[in-house]
């Protein structure tokens, strides 16, 4: 072998025996960006915000950082831009509006109105009337109707007084009005509720004159119900839908009505649900057993398909939407699930079952950076969480370890940025920030075995133009043979014979090629 040349740098495959690695893969590396085949450094995380109290999760809503001390899921509303919806640790679902947090559930009215007719009844022209009412908020949300009143006979010229309307308004929900509806039979023979009027939320009665205030549109909230207590994993979907789960129950909101969660839309799985991920028009439902994928354009059209691969989810915070699929931690490694409920183990090539278990995968927290899966784990014997990046974009996936520590990770989809919560629980930093200084990388090649033993007399490191230093360490039979910080020109190596050669590169430059050769002429080009 006259030359060992490295182009197209890739990361680690820890499971593989180093001699059997692909030539582009590292036997070890740290803090190496490894994009587009280049070997370059990350920039240091840049601190951008300090939280008022220690947190476990972070979310950027507009220009405001929001944190949670327990498991939480945040979703921007498919309605007004200033609304943020979230579920937290099995508690009641909430909505954040203008910096204030409110219960998402609006109590459904439970009191039927009482009716009293005003005027003389003309029996021959009598018609039965019945009424119901709803709560309405300043956000334009409306509940399902109250129980229907008892029917009362009415004839032309009569008015009716509705009473027994509660004057006490449920707190913490921005309720501003009641809406009054009248039950009437349509031409098709169906009984519908027709809108009559809107009154103050505190009003305890209403006088209806049918001649002056005729029936208007049909109620649209008939089957609305508040989100059940204990929902988790709130997830945004296309067409204004949201999904969440409770135990084995999968719930959906009414499209563009996040306060309404009709029970008729609820689906059930065989196993307890751990988490959800939406990609495209699909929703992955990850359980303690076999995963599912649900598809549909409306909640009443959702159909679940069960995967043929029994890959249980063991860490809710490991679930990441990757655009056209989702990746999550399972008992055997990282699993990718896509539409059609196709699930495959993607980490089998670079982690053995023993190596995977040593990472204590049940506590993995993850996010997305471009096409890469970014995870923070707490391996056995360690006390801080270190960030690893998983690249699955090529035919051979690889691992990119880093020395950066993070308690939590957050992908900001709009900007494509990755934010980390430092181990102190209060400091938020941007990962690989343009404002951060260059972080030195280390990348060591696979060992190249040459029989019979051979000497190499020249070397080169080719870099992109720009600042940054790089050092090549050449190892012969496992021992450091030579070091040089010369870049972009050929330099000599000392004489010496060996059967096994490795090239290690450290620094902050962007390296596109590294090579050692028997003579200088072999390095031209």
ABEGO torsion letter per residue (X at the ends): XABBBBBGBBBBBAABBAAABBAABBABBBGBAGBGGBBBBBBBBBBABBBABBBABBBBBEABBBBBABBBBBBBBABBAABBBBBBGGBBBBBBBGGBBBBABBBBBABBBBBBBBEBBBAAABBBBBBBBBBBBAAGBBBBBBBBBBBBBBBBGBBBBBBGBBABBBBGAGBABBBBBBBBBBAAGBBBBBBABBBBAABABBBBBAAABBBBBBBAAAABBBBBBGBBGBBBBBGGBBBBBBEABBBBBBBGBAABBBAAABBBBABBBABBBBBEABBBBBBABBBBBBBEABAAABBBBBBABBBBBABAAABBBAGABBBBBBAAEBBBBBBGGBBBBAAAAABBAAAAAAAGAAABBBBBBEABBBBBBBBBGBABBBBBBBBAABABBBBBBBABBBABBBBBAAAGBBBBBBAAGABBBBBGBAABBBBBBBBBBBBBBBOBBBBBABBBBBBBBEBEBBBBBBBBGGBBABBBABBGBBBBBBBEBBABBBBBBBEABBBABBBBBABAAAABX
